[in-house]
Structures are given as structure tokens and as C-alpha cells.
Amino acid sequence: MAFDDIEAELGLLLTRMIDEPKDRHELYFQIRQKLKEMKAYGAPLPEDLVQFEQDLEAEFAAENVDAVRRERMYSAIKRRSKR
């Protein structure tokens, strides 16, 4: 697939992130795959896409940390709550 085609598909995926926020995780993985395909061409990625990828990874990492923290809190509540 040509670099321009991959860039066009990436644009569609980014549009879907806006239109379909419930599917963010699936779209995130598809976007990462497209970025890897773009990198495989050996051309440097545009800076905004590099920053986007870093920000998206940080956001999902924070969500994972928040989920673990939330589970610890609920576990403590369940253990300590008076029934």
C-alpha cells in the first residue's frame, strides 16, 4: 500500500475517533498499526502524528493505572464496609 493511501486511512481513523468515541481502544490499536506502516516506508512521520501517538499512549497508560487504583479502592470499601 502506498504511503499516501496509509495516510488517507489514518485520516479516516482519526475522524472515527471523533465520531465514535466509544470505540477508542479499538481505533487506537488500528491507528498505531497505520503509524507503524508509515514508519516502515522509512520516511519520517509528521511531528503532529509523533506527538499524537505519544499523547495517546500516555492517556491509555493513565487509564490503566486509574483502573487498578479504582479496583483497589473498591476492594477496600467492600472489605471495610459495614453490612
C-alpha positions as CSV (number, residue, x, y, z in Angstrom):
1,M,0.0,0.0,0.0
2,A,1.3,3.5,-0.9
3,F,2.3,5.9,1.8
4,D,-0.5,8.3,0.7
5,D,-3.1,5.6,1.0
6,I,-2.0,4.8,4.5
7,E,-2.1,8.5,5.4
8,A,-5.6,8.7,4.0
9,E,-6.7,5.6,6.0
10,L,-5.1,7.2,9.1
11,G,-7.2,10.3,8.5
12,L,-10.4,8.2,8.4
13,L,-9.4,6.5,11.6
14,L,-8.8,9.8,13.3
15,T,-12.2,11.1,12.1
16,R,-13.8,7.9,13.6
17,M,-12.1,8.7,16.9
18,I,-14.1,11.9,17.0
19,D,-17.4,10.4,15.7
20,E,-17.2,7.1,17.6
21,P,-15.5,7.8,21.0
22,K,-16.9,4.5,22.4
23,D,-14.6,2.6,20.1
24,R,-11.4,4.5,21.2
25,H,-9.4,1.5,22.2
26,E,-10.0,-0.4,19.0
27,L,-9.4,2.7,17.0
28,Y,-6.2,3.4,19.0
29,F,-4.8,0.0,18.0
30,Q,-5.7,0.5,14.4
31,I,-4.1,3.9,14.4
32,R,-0.9,2.5,15.9
33,Q,-0.8,-0.1,13.2
34,K,-1.1,2.6,10.5
35,L,1.6,4.6,12.1
36,K,3.9,1.5,12.1
37,E,3.1,1.0,8.4
38,M,4.0,4.6,7.7
39,K,7.3,4.2,9.6
40,A,8.1,1.1,7.5
41,Y,8.4,3.4,4.4
42,G,11.4,4.9,6.1
43,A,10.0,8.5,5.8
44,P,9.8,10.5,9.0
45,L,6.4,10.8,10.5
46,P,4.9,14.3,10.7
47,E,5.7,15.8,14.1
48,D,2.0,16.2,15.0
49,L,1.5,12.5,14.4
50,V,4.5,11.6,16.5
51,Q,3.2,13.8,19.4
52,F,-0.3,12.4,18.9
53,E,1.0,8.8,19.3
54,Q,2.9,9.7,22.4
55,D,-0.1,11.5,23.9
56,L,-2.5,8.7,23.1
57,E,-0.1,6.1,24.7
58,A,0.2,8.3,27.8
59,E,-3.6,8.6,28.0
60,F,-4.2,4.9,27.8
61,A,-1.5,4.2,30.3
62,A,-3.1,6.6,32.7
63,E,-6.5,4.9,32.2
64,N,-4.9,1.5,33.1
65,V,-3.4,3.0,36.2
66,D,-6.7,4.6,37.2
67,A,-8.5,1.2,36.7
68,V,-6.1,-0.5,39.0
69,R,-6.4,2.3,41.6
70,R,-10.2,2.2,41.3
71,E,-10.2,-1.6,41.9
72,R,-8.0,-1.3,45.0
73,M,-10.4,1.4,46.4
74,Y,-13.5,-0.7,45.8
75,S,-11.8,-3.7,47.3
76,A,-11.0,-1.7,50.4
77,I,-14.6,-0.4,50.6
78,K,-16.0,-3.9,50.2
79,R,-13.7,-5.3,52.9
80,R,-14.3,-2.5,55.4
81,S,-17.9,-1.5,54.8
82,K,-20.4,-2.3,57.5
83,R,-23.1,-4.6,56.2
